Structures are given as structure tokens and as C-alpha cells.
Amino acid sequence: MIKKMKFAFAPFLLLLTLGACSDNEEAAPKEVAEPETAEEASSESATEDSSLELPAQEDVVVVVDGEEISGNVYNSVARQLETTLAAQGHSTSDETAKMVKEQALSVLVGNKVILNDAEEKGYEADEKTVKERLEDLKGQFESEEAMDEALKQTGFTLEDMEGQLREQLVYEQYVAEEIKTAEVTDEEVQEAYDGFVETSEEEVPALEEMEPNIRQSLEQQKTQDAVFTRIEELKKSAEVEVKI
């Protein structure tokens, strides 16, 4: 079973989905005549070997404290999670579909309760940074037409993406300021290294070489655990109504 917090600290997966569309666009051979449209490719990838039952884009999938989250947001997250699970070796099945649904709803609800708490505490996105990140996102595409096609696949507009970037910045600020964790100890680093040595089939670099990466990974895990704890606390006072 996958840990519940595997994706709860990876908010706004629909942005990753849009980024994947740009990657596919750039990877396509330019000399091939009349390739299939990105929309057709997305439709095939979403249905081929997929056990997901996705709602209509306009359907309301969950309501958090009176705020509706629609099908296009859920579908983008669910598809990205399905891709991630497939990369981890999870075969397509009803069990996988159930897991994806649970995780997608967990991501959406978790993001929303964090953002609501951030709003109450006065966190706001820096508009200059929002514009910079939006330009970075646009820069992933070869042309404006390619970006418009990718947006069409996901059912979002450029304004939706800007809103998602703004929320992502607020989320990042909130986690940086509100989520406190204990420092990673040398003992924890040593334990993680020893475990890696025991399970690795290849020669492992010295601890001194791997320590920075190990420490960073442990810090991220502690932050994930702390975010999960905060989400569970916030959910206790939130009104959540799942519609699917």
C-alpha cells in the first residue's frame, strides 16, 4: 500500500500534467507529417490501459468548506497519479483505480484546507513571482498554439493556470513559515545510509559523499509528515463532502 502522504506534499499536480503535455510536444519528431493532435494523444493515453472512471470536467467532485472542486481539476490529478503509480510498477486494475481516487481526493482536500488556513492567516502570493512562473510555464512550449492545445486537453484556461501558480506560491510560503520540524540527526543519516547499503545491489559511495542527499531526503520526509499532521488537524474542523 502506498503511503497516504506520498502525494499530499506534491500539490497542484495539474501543473505537472500540463508540463507533461509540453514535454510530449517537444519530444515529437518535427519531420513527421500530419501527426495526431495533442488532444487525440491525450485522449488515447487517458483511456488506453486505464481503469479510471473520470467525471465530466464540469462535475463537482468534492466540496470543502463550501468551495466546489470540479472534475477537470480532479481528472488532471488522477491521471498524473495513475502515471506515477504505473512508473512504480503498479499494474492497471480496479485496486489501482481505487487507490488513485483516494489519493487524488486526499491531495485536493489537503491542498484546499491548507490554502484556506493560509488565507485566514493572511498569506498572499507575490504577483511578480506569479508572472515570472507563468512566463516560465509558457516557455515550456514551442508556440502559443501548442500551449493552447495543451490547455484544451486539460480543460483549463491560462487564467486557471495563473490561479494555480498563485495558490502554489501561497502553499509554499505557508509550509515554509508554519510547518516546523526537528533537525535531522547524524544518527538518522547513518541509519538511512546503512539501510541503503544493505539493500543496494551495486557498490555504494562513501557516507561522506551521500550524506548531503540523504540529509535532504530525510528533511523532506519530516516536512511531509508534518504537513500531513497539519492537514489532518485542519480536516477535523473542515466540512468535506465527496460527490463521487
C-alpha positions in Angstrom: 0.0 0.0 0.0 1.3 3.4 -0.9 1.8 5.9 2.0 -1.1 8.4 2.1 1.3 11.3 2.2 3.1 10.2 -0.9 1.3 12.9 -2.9 -0.1 15.2 -0.2 3.1 17.2 -0.2 3.1 17.5 -4.0 0.3 20.0 -4.6 -1.1 21.2 -7.9 -0.3 18.1 -9.9 -2.4 19.5 -12.8 0.5 21.9 -13.4 2.7 18.8 -13.8 0.2 17.3 -16.2 0.4 20.5 -18.3 4.1 20.3 -18.2 4.0 16.7 -19.4 2.0 17.9 -22.4 4.8 20.4 -23.3 7.4 17.6 -22.9 5.4 15.4 -25.4 5.2 18.4 -27.8 9.0 18.9 -27.6 9.7 15.2 -28.0 7.6 14.8 -31.1 9.7 14.4 -34.3 9.3 17.6 -36.2 9.7 16.0 -39.6 6.7 13.7 -39.3 3.9 14.9 -41.5 0.4 15.4 -40.0 1.0 14.0 -36.5 -2.0 13.3 -34.3 -3.2 16.3 -32.4 -2.2 16.7 -28.7 -5.9 16.3 -27.9 -6.1 13.0 -29.6 -2.9 11.8 -27.9 -4.2 12.8 -24.5 -7.5 11.0 -25.2 -5.7 7.8 -26.1 -3.3 8.0 -23.2 -6.1 8.7 -20.8 -8.1 5.7 -21.9 -5.6 3.1 -23.1 -5.0 0.5 -20.4 -6.6 2.8 -17.8 -9.1 1.6 -15.2 -10.0 5.1 -14.1 -13.6 6.3 -14.2 -13.3 10.0 -14.6 -16.1 12.5 -14.0 -17.1 15.1 -16.6 -14.9 18.2 -16.4 -17.8 20.4 -15.1 -19.0 17.9 -12.5 -18.4 18.8 -8.8 -16.3 16.1 -7.2 -15.8 17.4 -3.7 -16.9 20.4 -1.7 -14.5 21.8 1.0 -15.9 24.4 3.4 -18.4 25.4 0.7 -15.9 25.6 -2.1 -16.5 23.3 -5.0 -13.7 21.5 -6.8 -14.6 20.4 -10.3 -13.9 17.4 -12.4 -11.2 18.9 -14.6 -9.0 19.5 -11.5 -9.7 16.0 -10.2 -9.0 14.4 -13.6 -5.7 16.1 -14.0 -4.5 15.0 -10.6 -5.9 11.4 -11.0 -4.2 10.9 -14.4 -0.9 12.2 -13.0 -1.2 9.8 -10.0 -2.0 6.9 -12.3 1.1 7.6 -14.4 3.2 7.8 -11.2 1.8 4.5 -9.9 2.5 2.9 -13.3 6.1 4.0 -13.2 6.3 2.4 -9.7 5.2 -0.9 -11.2 1.6 -0.9 -10.2 -0.4 -2.6 -12.9 -3.8 -1.3 -14.1 -6.6 -2.8 -12.0 -9.7 -1.9 -10.0 -7.4 -1.7 -6.9 -5.2 0.8 -8.6 -8.2 2.9 -9.7 -9.5 2.9 -6.1 -6.1 3.9 -4.8 -5.8 6.7 -7.4 -9.3 8.0 -6.4 -8.4 8.0 -2.7 -5.1 9.7 -3.3 -6.5 12.3 -5.7 -9.2 13.3 -3.3 -6.7 13.4 -0.5 -4.5 15.8 -2.5 -7.4 18.1 -3.4 -8.8 18.2 0.1 -5.4 18.6 1.7 -4.4 21.4 -0.6 -7.7 23.2 0.0 -7.6 23.1 3.8 -4.0 24.3 3.8 -4.9 27.2 1.4 -7.9 28.1 3.4 -5.9 28.3 6.6 -3.2 30.3 4.8 -5.8 32.8 3.6 -7.1 33.2 7.2 -3.5 33.9 8.3 -3.0 36.5 5.6 -0.6 34.8 3.2 -0.6 36.2 -0.3 1.3 35.4 -3.4 3.9 37.8 -4.7 2.5 38.9 -8.1 5.9 39.5 -9.6 6.8 35.9 -8.9 3.5 34.7 -10.2 4.1 36.4 -13.5 7.7 35.0 -13.7 6.5 31.5 -13.1 3.7 31.9 -15.6 6.3 33.0 -18.2 8.4 30.0 -17.3 5.4 27.8 -17.9 4.7 29.4 -21.3 8.4 28.9 -22.1 8.0 25.1 -21.9 6.0 25.2 -25.2 7.3 25.8 -28.7 4.5 28.1 -29.5 1.4 29.7 -28.2 -0.7 27.3 -30.2 1.0 24.4 -28.6 0.2 25.8 -25.2 -3.4 26.5 -26.1 -3.7 22.9 -27.3 -2.2 21.5 -24.0 -4.6 23.7 -22.0 -7.5 22.4 -24.1 -6.6 18.8 -23.2 -6.8 19.5 -19.5 -9.9 21.7 -19.7 -8.2 24.7 -18.2 -7.6 28.3 -19.3 -4.4 30.3 -18.9 -6.2 32.2 -16.2 -6.7 28.9 -14.4 -3.0 28.2 -14.6 -2.2 31.6 -13.2 -4.5 31.0 -10.3 -2.9 27.6 -9.7 0.5 29.2 -9.7 -0.7 31.8 -7.2 -2.1 29.2 -4.9 1.1 27.2 -5.2 3.2 30.2 -4.0 0.9 30.6 -1.1 1.2 26.9 -0.2 5.0 27.1 -0.4 5.0 30.2 1.9 2.7 28.6 4.3 4.7 25.4 4.6 8.0 27.3 5.0 6.6 29.6 7.7 4.0 27.4 9.5 5.4 23.9 9.4 8.2 23.2 11.9 10.2 20.0 12.1 13.0 18.6 14.2 16.5 18.7 12.7 17.8 15.5 11.1 20.4 13.9 13.4 23.7 12.3 12.4 22.3 9.0 13.8 19.3 9.2 11.4 21.6 9.8 8.5 23.8 6.9 9.4 20.8 4.6 9.8 19.4 5.6 6.4 22.8 5.0 4.8 23.2 1.6 6.4 19.8 0.6 5.1 20.7 1.7 1.6 24.0 -0.3 1.8 22.1 -3.4 2.9 19.6 -3.2 0.1 21.7 -1.9 -2.8 22.9 -4.4 -5.4 25.7 -2.1 -6.5 28.7 -0.6 -4.8 27.6 2.3 -2.6 29.6 5.5 -2.4 31.0 6.5 0.9 28.8 8.1 3.5 30.6 11.4 3.2 29.6 11.6 -0.5 26.0 10.6 0.1 25.3 12.5 3.3 24.0 15.7 1.7 21.4 13.9 -0.4 20.4 11.6 2.5 20.0 14.5 4.9 17.9 16.5 2.3 15.7 13.4 1.7 15.2 12.9 5.5 14.4 16.6 5.9 11.8 16.4 3.1 10.2 13.3 4.7 9.9 15.1 8.0 8.3 18.0 6.4 5.9 15.7 4.6 5.0 14.0 7.8 4.5 17.4 9.5 2.3 18.7 6.6 0.2 15.5 6.8 -0.3 16.1 10.5 -1.4 19.7 9.9 -3.8 18.6 7.2 -5.4 16.0 9.5 -5.8 18.7 12.2 -7.4 21.1 9.8 -9.7 18.5 8.3 -11.2 18.0 11.8 -12.9 21.4 11.6 -13.5 21.4 7.8 -16.7 20.4 6.1 -15.8 18.0 3.4 -18.5 16.5 1.1 -17.3 14.0 -1.6 -19.6 13.9 -4.6 -18.1 10.9 -6.5 
